[in-house]
Amino acid sequence: MTLLADRLREFVVGCLEELHTTHLPGFRIPRVFGGHQVEADVRADLAFTLGLLGTGGVSRVAGMPVEDALRTVLAPTDGQGTHTFASYRVAETVARYGPFDGNPLLAQLTAAQRSEIAAACDSLSFLPLLDAGLPRNYAAVLARCEAGRQALGLPIDLDVLDDLTARTRDLLTANSRGYLDDSYQGDGRFDIYTADVYLFTEPLAAGFGDAWTAGAANALRLVESVISRNGAAVTWGRSTGALALCLTVELAGLAACHRLVAEDAIGEWVGRAENAFAHLRTWFPGGLVAAHQYRSTDAYRGSNARLQMTLDCLGKLADAANSLDRLAGRTPLTADRDELVWFDESRNSGVWSYRSRDLAFVLPLVGGSLSEYLAAPRNPGLFEVPVDSDLVTGLPMAIRHQSRFTPAGLPVSVRKVPHGIEVEHIGWVQAGQLDVPADRPVLGGRRRATYQVEGATLRVAEDLRFDTVPDALSLQVAETTDRPLNVRFETTGDDHVTTVDTSGLTEYRSSWAELPAVHQVDLEPTSRVRFRWSVSPRLRIMTTAHFDAYDASLYEPLAGRIVHGPTPQEVYWGDTAALDGWDQFHLHWPEYLYWPSHPRLLPDHIPPCEPSAHRALIALLQENGVKIVWTQHNLVPHHRIPNDEEVYAQWAAAADTVIHHSEYGKARVLERYAFGEHTRHWVIPHGHAGNPLPEDITIQRQEVEKSLGLRPGVLRLAVIGAPRREKRADLVMEAVAASARDDIELLVLSSARGRQVPDDPRIVAFPYDHVPQEEYNRRLAAIDVLVMPFDEGMLTTGTVGDVVGAGLPALVSSWPFLTEYLGDAGICYGSSAEDLRRCIDGLDEAQLRHAREAAVRLRPVYDWKRVAELHLAVLEDLGTAKL
């Protein structure tokens, strides 16, 4: 497999070449892009990326030598318009080719062009702003600018560089763990820059000694503790989304280059980077970042910065590639975690990181009242919030005089408890502030909340107090595009719970996706409000039998509690993207997946039991984290085809969970197939659809008798359901023909076409034909006793549900499944035609009444609602690999 560094470079080159074709012909940068004026930082980022590719050994991009592309990009540089991040990127790019004077990269440019490039490296005009509102990390940025100019041999003021270096050192050492608080006033705004600052300062690292090394190592440990399944390093605060995925890749390069982790852990960091990169690739359709489409960025990274953000991300990947050369990845172990990671314990600032088999999220306890910084759970694709907003989600929101208030900023107390935390905030802060100035309006009061995880559910108990009662009070939980939620509110007042459709609304977009719905409770505002709420992800289950009555009976009782749908046809074609929104694959009859008459037929007409097709499908599911549930209805396929048992064996080895309809069936299957060590086995009975018989059953019976040409006034036996090799309808006809009774009639509705029927007026047989459920149920009204003449060989038959649902007695063979399922509702006759003949001749009303009553008693046991609940417990036990 190609190493990550090579794949990163290949990807960056591919994106640049797509941009070259569409938006940057000849690497000439447009003045306007998408209606927005293109700023100088785009030029700097493109040059930086090209320079990093050149350092990594890429000689040509879009057919142009890298050095020629760099000259084309740098020649029109606007010195005055280039500053801060763009400044050091220009300086470091030029410095790759030597000192400024006599630099071969610039030799072909005019003196005026070289002068502009020199000016572009200078950001000293931003020095006064360091104490007037610039984020604190800009000290490190300006220090890097000056270090870049020094490396070029351009004149600098060493006192200025020393001051910037000292300021940067203060940033890295102000916190005992080296964590950067990026707020203007030291309000505890710990976010992505807490780790990213070590990337800003890497070129200066040697001057900081152990302070940089220890802080960088702590930053890596922080990310190890809070990283999400999709590889995003930090999922709260500013600059998440694509940049958080890039950060993981960059940090892997940092760890490898500086040996910040143990030697055997470097491969794990490369593995994290590989995962993040795999998820990041989809963010660049046509080479252009999609961070602004169907999702959102912070305002300062709005659509005007789309081209710049594209090149910024590509530069990050190219830079990381140069540190990851020749390194192979290893998938890190995904361990459970229930940890409160402190940024500053003395100020109650930290992040609760939770991961179990059933649920995963982080809950930040940091400064700021913008939506991204609030103490609400985060996990991309599961728990998300609007971006750069005062729309409060995942926390109570009070409204007073048209302003939104929420418990924000650092809590006054935090107590860790097993599987939860207790948090208290004093005061309700005006929402939507990056930093909360002291003179901002505050509602007096407090919030105490207890968070507790139980399985797949996060439960929260709220205790709210107000010095001044607000005009309105609510709590809303946002739902992501691909992961519906079960949200419940428990209140005691006259409160209204609803779900609001927010699809398509710009303000309801996270850094990752749209938020198409919010679940909310509108609370009665009083001076003290106590209530509870809970949230859990719905399992998303695709089934191979979506249009089958069995599937409908099973999943209809679970409507609104899980997501259920047919397996997308693209899955059978090997489309990975089609699996993104699914947790489990519920398999029923493997032989029908590629059946020629099946609607999901593959384009190249793969035979229904071609093992290679099933092997590829299994691999696709496993590689994409989709768990396999197999309800094993059959021991072997209904329709025998070459290789069919090999296909069954493949699914047996792969299945995570297997559901059997009986203990007998489970034992037979375990004897026949080798299951994986990881496979769990469950026994859940086949359900019944309820009593289909009408109140006017006598009238309906007469109608059926007339329509089918049956004799009235007889004890009617019947064989129903589709023909099976193991269903001996011929044996039943032989037994009836041999019976001495004249008061009986046999109705065979499952006769195989061409089967010989005895010439006996007591036997009426019809070739099997699939009829609508309504007609099927209507015919049951004309039946007194169901006959189940099965030889061993099958695992189950759904017709037992008709015995229970219709409350009919049954004559059953000695097949163990029937006696296990039906108990006293089945009158066992034995196995031969002669056994059945004796049973029929000896039948009396007492036997039939006893069996009929037993069948009725089984209805609640096999009711589909109960069966569905049993299935739900099994499906929840299996859970998801996508949290």
ZAMAR-893983 format. One line per 2 residues: number of its first residue (from 1); for each residue x, y, z of C-alpha. Coordinates in steps of 0.25 Angstrom, whole numbers, padded with zeros to 4 digits, m for minus. Each point is the difference from the previous one (the first is absolute). Layout:
% ZAMAR-893983
NUM	X,Y,Z | ...
This chain:
% ZAMAR-893983
1	0000,0000,0000 | 0005,0014,m0003
3	0005,0007,0012 | m0008,0012,0006
5	0011,0010,m0004 | m0001,m0004,m0015
7	m0015,0000,0000 | m0001,0014,0007
9	0009,0006,m0011 | m0008,m0007,m0011
11	m0012,0006,0006 | 0005,0014,0001
13	0006,m0001,m0014 | m0013,m0005,m0005
15	m0008,0011,0006 | 0009,0011,m0005
17	m0001,m0006,m0014 | m0015,0000,0000
19	0001,0015,0005 | 0010,0003,m0011
21	m0010,m0005,m0010 | m0012,0007,0005
23	0003,0012,0009 | 0015,0003,m0001
25	0005,m0002,m0014 | 0015,0001,m0001
27	0000,0002,0015 | m0005,0014,m0002
29	m0009,0004,0011 | m0013,0007,m0003
31	m0004,0014,0006 | m0014,m0005,0003
33	m0005,m0014,0004 | m0014,m0003,0002
35	m0004,0015,0001 | 0011,0003,0011
37	0013,0007,m0003 | 0012,m0009,0002
39	0010,0005,0010 | 0015,m0002,0001
41	m0001,m0011,0009 | m0005,m0009,m0011
43	0013,0002,m0008 | 0009,m0002,0013
45	m0007,m0013,0003 | 0001,m0005,m0015
47	0015,0003,0001 | 0002,m0007,0013
49	m0007,m0012,m0005 | 0008,m0001,m0013
51	0013,0002,0008 | m0003,m0011,0010
53	m0003,m0009,m0012 | 0013,0003,m0006
55	0007,m0003,0013 | m0007,m0013,0000
57	0006,m0004,m0013 | m0012,0004,m0009
59	0007,0006,m0013 | m0012,0004,m0008
61	m0015,0004,0002 | m0010,0001,m0011
63	0012,m0002,m0010 | 0007,0012,0006
65	0013,m0001,0007 | m0002,0004,0015
67	0010,0011,m0001 | m0007,0006,m0012
69	m0013,m0001,0007 | 0005,0007,0012
71	0006,0012,m0008 | m0013,0001,m0007
73	m0008,0001,0014 | 0010,0009,0007
75	0003,0010,m0011 | m0013,0008,0002
77	0002,0000,0015 | m0007,0012,0007
79	0010,0003,0012 | m0009,0009,0008
81	m0012,m0009,m0001 | 0008,m0012,0004
83	0001,m0002,0015 | 0000,m0010,0012
85	m0002,m0014,m0004 | 0002,0004,m0015
87	0013,0007,0004 | 0007,m0012,0006
89	m0005,m0009,m0011 | 0006,0009,m0011
91	0013,0002,0008 | 0002,m0015,0003
93	m0003,m0004,m0014 | 0010,0009,m0006
95	0010,m0004,0011 | 0000,m0014,m0005
97	0008,0005,m0012 | 0010,0007,0008
99	0002,0015,0006 | m0008,0011,m0006
101	0012,0006,m0007 | 0004,m0008,m0012
103	m0012,m0010,0002 | m0001,m0008,m0013
105	m0015,m0001,0002 | m0001,0015,m0002
107	0011,0003,m0010 | m0009,0001,m0012
109	m0009,0010,0007 | 0001,0015,m0001
111	0006,0008,0011 | m0014,0006,0003
113	m0006,m0014,0001 | 0011,m0004,0010
115	m0002,0012,0008 | m0015,m0004,0001
117	0004,m0014,0005 | 0009,0006,0010
119	m0011,0009,0005 | m0009,m0012,0001
121	0008,m0007,0010 | m0001,0012,0009
123	m0012,0000,0010 | 0006,0010,0010
125	m0012,0009,m0002 | m0008,m0010,0008
127	0009,0001,0013 | m0009,0011,0006
129	m0012,m0009,m0001 | 0005,m0011,0008
131	m0004,0008,0013 | m0013,0006,m0007
133	m0008,m0012,m0004 | 0008,m0010,m0008
135	m0002,m0015,0005 | 0012,m0003,0009
137	0005,m0011,m0010 | 0004,0012,m0010
139	0012,0002,0009 | 0005,m0013,m0005
141	m0004,0003,m0014 | 0008,0013,0000
143	0012,m0006,0006 | 0000,m0010,m0011
145	m0001,0011,m0010 | 0012,0007,0005
147	0008,m0013,0001 | m0004,m0003,m0015
149	0006,0014,m0003 | 0012,m0003,0008
151	0002,m0013,m0008 | 0000,0008,m0013
153	0010,0009,0005 | m0009,0012,0000
155	0003,0011,0010 | m0008,m0002,0013
157	0000,0006,0014 | 0005,m0011,0009
159	m0007,0007,0012 | m0013,m0002,m0007
161	0003,m0014,m0003 | 0004,m0002,0015
163	m0013,0006,0005 | m0008,m0008,m0009
165	0007,m0013,0004 | m0002,0004,0014
167	m0015,0002,m0002 | m0001,m0013,m0007
169	0008,m0007,0011 | m0010,0006,0010
171	m0011,m0006,m0008 | 0006,m0013,0001
173	0003,0000,0015 | m0012,0008,0005
175	m0007,m0013,0003 | 0006,m0011,0007
177	m0003,m0010,m0010 | 0004,0009,m0012
179	m0014,0002,m0004 | m0003,0013,m0007
181	m0012,0009,0005 | m0003,0007,m0013
183	m0010,0010,0006 | 0003,0015,0001
185	m0002,0001,0015 | 0005,m0014,0004
187	m0015,m0005,0001 | 0004,m0014,m0002
189	m0003,m0001,m0015 | 0008,m0013,m0003
191	m0003,m0006,m0014 | 0007,m0005,m0012
193	0011,0011,0002 | 0003,m0007,0013
195	0007,m0010,m0009 | 0002,0007,m0012
197	0009,0010,0006 | 0011,m0010,0000
199	0000,m0001,m0015 | 0001,0016,m0001
201	0012,m0001,0009 | 0007,m0012,m0006
203	0010,0008,m0007 | 0004,0007,0013
205	m0001,m0013,0008 | 0015,0000,0003
207	0000,0013,0007 | m0010,m0005,0010
209	0006,m0013,0004 | m0007,m0009,0009
211	m0012,0010,0001 | m0004,m0002,m0014
213	0003,m0015,0000 | m0008,m0003,0013
215	m0011,0009,m0005 | m0001,m0007,m0014
217	0000,m0013,0007 | m0011,0004,0009
219	m0008,0005,m0013 | 0001,m0013,m0006
221	m0005,m0007,0012 | m0011,0009,0001
223	m0004,m0003,m0015 | 0001,m0015,0003
225	m0010,0002,0011 | m0010,0008,m0008
227	0001,m0004,m0014 | m0012,m0004,m0007
229	m0003,m0013,m0008 | 0001,0008,m0013
231	0014,0005,0004 | m0003,0014,0003
233	0010,0005,0011 | m0009,0010,0007
235	m0015,0001,m0002 | m0004,0012,0008
237	0003,0015,m0002 | 0005,0007,m0013
239	0007,m0006,m0012 | m0005,m0015,0002
241	m0006,m0007,m0012 | 0011,m0002,m0011
243	0010,0007,0008 | m0002,m0009,0011
245	0003,m0012,m0009 | 0012,0007,m0006
247	0005,0003,0014 | 0001,m0015,0003
249	0008,m0003,m0012 | 0009,0012,0004
251	0002,m0005,0014 | 0004,m0014,m0005
253	0011,0007,m0008 | 0004,0008,0012
255	0000,m0012,0009 | 0009,m0008,m0010
257	0009,0011,m0004 | 0003,0004,0015
259	m0001,m0014,0006 | m0011,0006,0010
261	m0005,m0014,0003 | 0006,m0014,0002
263	0005,m0006,m0012 | m0010,m0011,0000
265	m0011,0011,0001 | 0004,0007,m0013
267	m0007,m0010,m0008 | m0013,0002,0007
269	0001,0015,m0002 | 0002,m0003,m0015
271	m0012,m0009,0001 | m0008,0012,0006
273	0005,0008,m0012 | m0004,m0010,m0010
275	m0014,m0001,0006 | m0002,0016,0000
277	0005,0000,m0014 | m0009,m0010,m0005
279	m0012,0008,0005 | 0006,0013,m0005
281	0001,m0004,m0014 | m0015,0002,m0002
283	0001,0014,0004 | 0007,0004,m0014
285	m0009,m0002,m0011 | 0007,0005,m0013
287	0012,0004,0009 | m0008,0011,0007
289	m0004,m0001,0015 | m0014,m0003,0003
291	0000,0006,0014 | m0010,0011,m0004
293	m0010,m0009,m0007 | m0011,m0007,0008
295	0008,0003,0012 | 0006,0013,0006
297	0013,0007,0004 | 0003,0011,0010
299	m0004,0014,m0006 | 0015,0003,m0001
301	0002,m0012,m0009 | m0013,0003,m0008
303	m0002,m0003,m0015 | 0009,0012,m0003
305	0011,m0009,0006 | m0003,m0013,m0008
307	0011,0001,m0010 | 0010,0003,0012
309	m0005,m0011,0009 | 0002,m0010,m0011
311	0014,0004,m0002 | 0003,0001,0015
313	m0005,m0014,0002 | 0008,m0006,m0012
315	0012,0007,0005 | m0002,m0007,0014
317	m0001,m0013,m0007 | 0013,0002,m0008
319	0007,0005,0012 | m0004,m0012,0008
321	0004,m0009,m0012 | 0015,0005,0001
323	0000,m0005,0015 | m0007,m0013,m0002
325	0009,m0006,m0012 | 0003,m0015,0001
327	m0009,m0002,0012 | m0011,m0010,0000
329	m0013,0001,0009 | m0006,m0009,0010
331	m0014,0001,0005 | 0000,0005,0014
333	m0008,m0008,0010 | m0014,0006,0003
335	m0001,m0001,0015 | m0012,0004,0008
337	0002,0014,0007 | m0007,0007,0011
339	0010,0011,0003 | 0000,0015,0004
341	0012,0006,m0006 | 0004,0013,0007
343	0005,0012,m0007 | 0000,0008,0013
345	m0005,m0008,0012 | 0001,0013,0009
347	m0010,0007,m0009 | m0009,m0013,m0003
349	0004,0000,m0015 | 0001,m0013,m0007
351	m0008,m0009,m0009 | m0007,m0013,0003
353	0003,m0011,m0010 | m0009,m0012,0000
355	0001,m0012,m0009 | m0007,m0013,0002
357	m0005,m0011,m0009 | m0013,0007,m0001
359	0003,0015,0001 | 0011,0010,m0003
361	0001,0015,0002 | 0008,0011,0006
363	m0006,0011,0009 | 0009,0013,0001
365	0000,0008,0012 | 0007,0013,m0005
367	m0002,0015,m0002 | m0008,0007,m0010
369	m0015,0000,m0002 | 0000,m0003,m0015
371	m0008,m0012,m0004 | 0013,m0008,m0003
373	0006,0002,0014 | m0013,m0003,0008
375	0000,m0012,0010 | m0008,m0009,m0010
377	0004,m0014,m0005 | 0008,m0001,m0013
379	0003,m0011,m0009 | 0000,0003,m0016
381	m0012,m0008,m0006 | m0007,m0002,0014
383	0000,0013,0009 | 0002,0013,m0008
385	m0003,0015,0002 | m0001,0012,m0009
387	0012,0008,m0003 | 0004,0014,0005
389	m0014,0002,0005 | m0008,0004,0013
391	m0010,m0012,m0004 | 0002,m0008,0013
393	m0001,m0015,m0002 | 0002,m0011,0010
395	m0001,0010,0012 | m0012,0008,0006
397	m0002,0013,m0007 | m0007,0012,0007
399	m0006,0012,m0008 | m0001,0013,0007
401	m0003,0013,m0008 | 0003,m0007,m0013
403	0014,m0004,0004 | 0004,m0015,0002
405	0007,m0004,0013 | 0006,m0013,0004
407	0009,m0006,0010 | 0014,0002,m0006
409	0014,0003,0003 | 0008,m0008,0010
411	m0008,m0007,0011 | 0001,0003,0015
413	0001,m0015,0003 | 0002,m0013,m0007
415	m0001,m0014,0006 | 0003,m0013,m0008
417	m0009,m0012,0004 | 0001,m0013,m0007
419	m0006,0001,m0014 | m0004,0014,0002
421	0004,0014,0006 | m0007,0011,0008
423	0001,0014,m0004 | m0004,0013,0006
425	0000,0014,m0007 | m0003,0013,0007
427	m0007,0011,m0008 | m0007,m0001,m0014
429	0010,0006,m0011 | m0005,0007,m0012
431	0002,m0011,m0011 | 0008,0002,m0013
433	0013,0006,0006 | 0014,m0005,m0004
435	0005,0006,0013 | m0010,0006,0011
437	0004,0014,0004 | m0003,0003,0014
439	m0010,0011,m0004 | m0009,m0010,m0008
441	m0014,m0002,0005 | m0002,m0012,0010
443	m0012,m0006,0006 | 0002,m0003,0014
445	m0002,m0014,0004 | 0007,m0013,m0002
447	m0001,m0014,m0007 | 0003,m0013,0007
449	0001,m0012,m0010 | 0003,m0015,0002
451	0004,m0007,m0012 | m0001,m0016,0000
453	0002,m0010,m0011 | m0008,m0013,0000
455	0003,m0009,m0011 | m0003,0008,m0013
457	m0007,0011,0007 | 0005,0013,0006
459	m0009,0005,0011 | 0000,0014,0006
461	m0006,0005,0013 | m0002,0015,0000
463	m0002,0009,0012 | m0002,0015,m0005
465	m0001,0012,0008 | m0003,0015,m0004
467	0001,0013,0009 | m0009,0006,m0011
469	m0010,m0009,m0007 | 0003,0000,m0015
471	m0010,0002,m0011 | 0002,m0014,m0006
473	0008,m0012,0003 | 0003,m0012,m0008
475	0010,m0011,m0004 | 0002,m0005,m0014
477	0008,m0012,m0005 | 0005,0000,m0014
479	m0001,m0012,m0009 | 0011,m0003,m0011
481	m0003,m0004,m0015 | 0003,m0014,0001
483	m0002,m0003,0015 | m0015,0002,0005
485	0000,0000,0015 | m0010,m0004,0011
487	m0002,0012,0009 | m0009,m0001,0012
489	m0004,0011,0010 | m0005,m0002,0014
491	m0007,0012,0006 | m0010,0003,0010
493	m0007,0013,m0005 | m0008,0004,m0011
495	0011,m0002,m0010 | m0001,m0002,m0015
497	0010,m0010,m0007 | 0001,0000,m0015
499	0010,m0003,m0012 | 0002,0012,m0009
501	0004,m0002,m0015 | 0013,0008,m0002
503	0004,m0006,m0013 | 0006,0010,m0010
505	0001,0011,0010 | 0014,0006,0000
507	0001,0003,0015 | m0002,m0015,0003
509	0013,m0005,m0006 | 0012,m0005,0008
511	0014,m0001,m0005 | m0003,m0014,m0005
513	m0014,m0001,m0006 | m0014,0006,0000
515	m0009,m0001,0013 | m0013,m0003,m0006
517	m0008,m0001,0013 | 0000,0005,0014
519	m0007,m0007,0011 | m0005,0010,0010
521	m0007,0002,0013 | m0007,0014,0003
523	0001,0001,0015 | m0009,0009,0009
525	0010,0010,0005 | 0000,0002,0016
527	0011,0003,0010 | 0003,m0015,0001
529	m0001,m0010,m0011 | 0003,m0015,0001
531	m0001,m0010,m0011 | 0007,m0012,m0007
533	0004,m0003,m0014 | 0007,m0011,m0007
535	0005,m0002,m0014 | 0005,m0013,m0007
537	0003,m0003,m0014 | m0009,m0009,m0008
539	0006,m0012,m0006 | m0001,0000,m0015
541	m0003,m0013,m0006 | 0000,m0004,m0015
543	m0007,m0013,m0003 | 0000,m0010,m0011
545	m0015,m0003,0001 | m0006,0014,0001
547	m0012,m0004,m0009 | m0003,m0013,0007
549	m0011,m0002,0010 | 0009,m0005,0010
551	0009,0012,0000 | m0012,0009,0001
553	m0006,m0007,0011 | 0013,0000,0008
555	0004,0015,m0002 | m0014,0007,0000
557	m0001,m0001,0015 | 0014,0007,0001
559	m0004,0012,m0009 | 0005,0013,0006
561	0011,m0007,0008 | 0009,m0005,m0010
563	0003,0003,m0015 | m0003,m0011,m0009
565	0000,m0001,m0015 | 0004,m0009,m0012
567	0014,m0002,m0003 | 0004,0010,m0011
569	0002,m0006,m0013 | 0014,0007,m0001
571	0005,m0009,0012 | m0001,m0012,m0009
573	0008,0007,m0011 | 0011,0003,0011
575	m0003,0014,0002 | 0007,0004,0014
577	m0008,0013,0001 | m0013,m0007,0000
579	0004,m0006,0013 | 0003,0013,0007
581	m0014,0002,0007 | m0002,m0015,0005
583	0005,m0007,0012 | m0005,m0014,m0002
585	m0003,m0009,m0012 | m0012,m0010,0003
587	0001,m0012,m0009 | m0011,m0009,m0002
589	0001,m0010,m0012 | 0015,0001,m0006
591	m0005,m0007,m0012 | m0009,0011,m0004
593	0010,0011,0000 | 0004,m0002,m0015
595	m0012,m0008,m0004 | m0002,0003,m0015
597	m0015,0004,0002 | 0005,0009,0012
599	m0001,0015,m0002 | 0014,0002,0006
601	0006,m0008,m0012 | 0015,0004,m0003
603	0002,0005,m0013 | 0010,m0011,m0005
605	m0011,m0011,0004 | 0008,m0006,0011
607	m0007,m0014,0003 | m0008,0000,0013
609	0010,m0009,0008 | 0013,0004,m0006
611	0009,0000,0012 | 0009,0011,m0005
613	m0011,0010,0000 | m0004,m0003,0014
615	0014,0000,0005 | 0002,0014,m0006
617	m0013,0005,0006 | 0005,m0006,0014
619	0013,0007,m0001 | m0007,0013,m0004
621	m0009,0000,0012 | 0012,m0004,0009
623	0009,0011,m0005 | m0010,0011,0002
625	m0004,m0004,0014 | m0014,m0006,m0003
627	m0003,m0011,0009 | m0007,m0012,m0005
629	m0013,m0006,0006 | m0005,m0013,m0007
631	m0014,m0006,0003 | 0003,m0014,m0004
633	m0013,m0004,m0005 | 0005,m0012,m0008
635	0011,m0011,0002 | 0003,0000,m0014
637	m0007,0009,m0011 | m0014,m0002,m0004
639	0005,m0001,m0015 | 0012,m0009,m0001
641	0010,0005,m0009 | 0015,m0004,m0002
643	0009,0007,0011 | m0012,0004,0008
645	0005,m0007,0013 | 0014,0007,m0002
647	m0007,0013,0000 | m0008,m0003,0013
649	0014,m0004,0006 | 0006,0013,m0004
651	m0012,0008,0007 | 0002,m0009,0012
653	0014,0003,0002 | m0002,0015,m0002
655	m0013,0002,0008 | 0001,0009,0013
657	m0014,m0005,0005 | m0008,m0012,m0005
659	m0015,m0001,0004 | m0006,m0014,0000
661	m0015,m0003,0002 | 0002,m0011,0009
663	0010,m0007,0009 | m0002,m0012,m0010
665	0004,0008,m0011 | 0012,0007,0007
667	0005,m0014,0003 | m0001,m0005,m0015
669	0007,0012,m0005 | 0011,0000,0010
671	0002,m0015,m0005 | 0001,0004,m0014
673	0007,0013,m0001 | 0013,0006,0006
675	m0003,0014,0006 | 0010,0010,0004
677	0005,0001,0014 | m0006,0013,0001
679	m0014,m0004,m0004 | m0011,0001,0010
681	m0013,m0010,m0001 | m0014,0004,0004
683	m0013,m0008,0000 | m0012,0009,m0004
685	m0013,m0007,m0004 | m0007,0003,m0013
687	m0012,0009,0003 | m0014,0000,m0004
689	m0009,0010,m0006 | m0011,0000,0009
691	m0014,m0007,m0002 | m0004,0002,m0014
693	m0014,m0006,0002 | m0012,0009,m0001
695	m0011,0001,0009 | m0010,m0005,m0011
697	0009,m0012,m0002 | m0012,m0009,m0003
699	m0003,0008,m0012 | 0014,0001,m0005
701	0002,m0015,0002 | m0012,m0002,m0009
703	0005,0010,m0010 | 0013,m0007,m0001
705	m0006,m0014,m0001 | m0008,0005,m0011
707	0011,0007,m0008 | 0009,m0013,0002
709	m0010,m0010,m0002 | 0001,m0006,0014
711	m0010,m0008,0007 | m0007,0006,0012
713	m0002,m0006,0013 | 0013,m0008,0001
715	0013,0000,0008 | 0009,0007,m0009
717	0015,m0003,0000 | 0009,0009,m0008
719	0015,0001,m0005 | 0004,0014,m0003
721	0012,0008,m0003 | 0010,m0001,m0012
723	0004,m0014,m0004 | 0013,m0005,0006
725	0008,m0013,m0002 | m0002,m0003,0015
727	m0015,0003,0000 | m0006,m0013,m0003
729	m0014,0004,m0005 | 0000,m0013,m0008
731	0001,m0008,0014 | m0012,0008,0005
733	m0008,m0004,m0013 | 0004,m0014,0002
735	m0005,0000,0014 | m0013,0006,m0002
737	m0003,m0009,m0012 | 0003,m0012,0009
739	m0009,0006,0012 | m0013,m0006,0003
741	m0007,0013,0003 | m0010,0006,m0009
743	m0002,0013,0008 | 0014,0006,m0004
745	0005,0008,m0011 | 0015,0003,m0004
747	0003,0013,m0007 | 0014,0001,m0006
749	0004,0014,m0003 | 0014,m0003,m0002
751	0000,m0011,m0010 | 0012,0000,m0010
753	m0003,0001,m0014 | m0001,m0013,m0007
755	m0002,m0008,0013 | m0010,m0012,m0001
757	m0012,0002,0009 | m0008,m0012,0005
759	m0014,m0002,m0006 | m0007,0002,0013
761	m0012,0010,0001 | 0005,0003,0014
763	0013,0006,m0006 | 0000,0014,m0007
765	0014,0004,m0004 | 0004,0013,m0008
767	0014,0003,m0005 | 0007,0010,0008
769	m0002,0014,m0003 | 0004,0013,0007
771	m0012,0007,0004 | m0002,0014,0007
773	0000,m0001,0015 | m0015,0004,0001
775	m0003,m0012,m0008 | 0009,m0009,0007
777	m0006,0004,0013 | m0014,m0002,m0006
779	0003,m0014,m0003 | 0004,m0003,0015
781	m0015,0002,0004 | m0003,m0013,m0007
783	0010,m0008,0007 | m0002,m0008,0013
785	0014,m0007,0001 | 0013,0003,m0006
787	0009,m0011,m0004 | 0015,0002,0001
789	0006,m0013,m0007 | 0015,0004,0001
791	0012,m0009,m0001 | 0013,0005,0006
793	0009,0009,m0009 | m0006,0014,0002
795	0002,0009,0012 | m0013,0006,0001
797	m0014,0003,m0007 | m0007,0013,0001
799	m0014,m0008,0000 | 0001,m0002,0015
801	m0003,0015,0001 | m0014,m0004,m0007
803	m0002,m0011,0011 | 0001,0010,0011
805	m0006,0012,m0007 | m0012,m0007,m0005
807	m0001,m0008,0013 | 0000,m0013,m0008
809	0004,m0014,0005 | 0011,m0006,m0008
811	0004,m0015,m0003 | 0015,0000,0000
813	0011,m0009,m0004 | 0010,m0004,0010
815	0009,0011,m0006 | 0006,0006,0013
817	m0002,0015,m0004 | m0015,m0002,m0001
819	m0001,m0006,0014 | 0009,0011,0006
821	m0008,0011,m0006 | m0014,m0005,0001
823	0000,m0008,0013 | m0014,m0005,0003
825	m0005,0007,m0012 | 0006,m0011,m0009
827	m0006,m0014,0000 | 0012,m0008,m0003
829	m0003,m0012,m0010 | 0014,m0006,m0002
831	0006,0000,m0014 | m0006,m0010,m0010
833	m0013,0001,m0008 | m0005,m0012,0009
835	0003,0008,0013 | m0008,0012,m0006
837	m0012,m0009,m0004 | m0001,m0006,0014
839	0001,0014,0006 | m0011,0005,m0009
841	m0009,m0011,0002 | 0001,0001,0015
843	m0002,0016,0001 | m0011,0004,0009
845	m0005,0014,0004 | 0007,m0001,0014
847	0013,m0001,m0007 | m0003,0011,m0010
849	m0005,0010,0011 | 0012,m0003,0009
851	0009,0003,m0012 | m0008,0012,m0004
853	0000,0006,0014 | 0015,m0002,0001
855	0002,0007,m0014 | m0007,0012,0006
857	0008,0001,0012 | 0013,0001,m0008
859	m0005,0013,m0007 | 0007,0009,0010
861	0012,m0008,0000 | 0002,0001,m0015
863	m0007,0013,m0003 | 0009,0008,m0010
865	0000,0012,0010 | 0007,m0009,0010
867	0009,m0006,m0010 | 0004,0013,m0006
869	0004,0005,0015 | 0009,m0013,0001
871	0006,0003,m0014 | 0003,0015,0005
873	0007,m0005,0012 | 0009,m0009,m0009
875	0002,0011,m0010 | 0004,0010,0011
877	0009,m0010,0007 | 0007,m0001,m0014
879	0000,0015,m0001 | 0008,0008,m0010
881	0015,0002,m0003 | m0003,0014,m0005
883	0001,0009,0012
